[in-house]
Amino acid sequence: MKKLFICLFPLLAQGATAEQISNEQNFQVETLLPVLLIGILFYFLISLIKFALEYRLKNKMIEKGLTEHLSHNLFASNNKKDDAIKAAILLSGIGLGLLLSYFTAPLHIHSLAIMAFSIAGSYWAYFLYLKKSN
């Protein structure tokens, strides 16, 4: 989402109107920008809620007698490789689903089924990866 915002930011910073951008770029910014802004808003709210809940849990753990260093280590996610693999597998599944939807031309309910099965398949592939690595 950050990359999409970074790609659109120079166009918006130049003062280009939505009509000029859609004419030049051949896509509808009028529908893309609200979705992008809502996505950023939800990401911010989820991050804020996650931070608040982790803070409350850390404080409760410290009150129970756990040291601050140990409670911090419980919440630290040091496994960046698995996060990158997860993103790669999920994005590959989404790409495959979009490709299959494109080749089954009229976009109807079967396109949603294709996307659902491709995303489910990518989650299954990630599960198998984690099972094999552990």
Disulfide bonds with the S-S distance in Angstrom:
none
